[in-house]
Amino acid sequence: MTVRTKVSGLFATLACLAAWLTMAGSPPVAHAATLVIDRSCNSDQAAKLTDAFHEAAALAHGALGAYFSRPTSNAAMNWFNVTDFDSVHRVINTLQSTDNRFMGSGTITVKCTCRSYSDGAYTGANGFDACPNYFSLPPRGLESRAGVFFHEVTHIAAGTVDCTNLYPILAEINDKEGPDMALDLAAEHPDKAIRNAISYEYYAEQVYYGFDMSQITRYDGEWPFGC
């Protein structure tokens, strides 16, 4: 009876979602936002940021399209684990707002004044400050410069928070892995996962790059961070 109820609820959710998507139409594609790079960034940093900006825009659009099409895919369940209409709608709104921020006519400003070696970036009102560790990340794939750029824009565009904001240096310090903790967050606290910026980053990176999930396991331990 429990299984039947859950399945019926899922079908009802997907039916409502399909109706909402029909009204919403396809994700809009407009001219891209303008990237403004502060003078505090050197030429090498500026080149990496420009590349990440364009790649992050593609990530945002790809993630939105993937979630529109399959809100209960393996990737969606890995990082969000929600099937009720309100939660699915919230994920769509977050991805839509992020995509709109990249595809709209505004600006995204990045500066390079951060000197912290325990973070990747700090978000401001209309952009972010890239820390030294950001530039040592790979350009593509899991926990990449493009993914972190996308992550920061989810803060700006959709007001996401950091529940498991663990970049490689923090994961090393705490002897934990960011993806492991994000998987556990979705499994145990999906209501928090749908507000968590790095959950969106990992989802976008998985659907766009298709990284190997066999190397990622759920974190099993005490949570050091709240959200």
Secondary structure, DSSP 8 states (H G I E B T S, - for coil): -HHHHHHHHHHHHHHHHHHHHHHH-S-------EEEE-TTS-HHHHHHHHHHHHHHHHHHHHHHHHHHH-TTSHHHHHHT---SHHHHHHHHHHHHHHHHHHHSS-EEEEE-----SS-SEEE-SSEEEE-GGGGGS-SSSTT-HHHHHHHHHHHHHH--B-SS---HHHHHHHT--HHHHHHHHHHH-HHHHTTBHHHHHHHHHHHHH---GGG-----S------
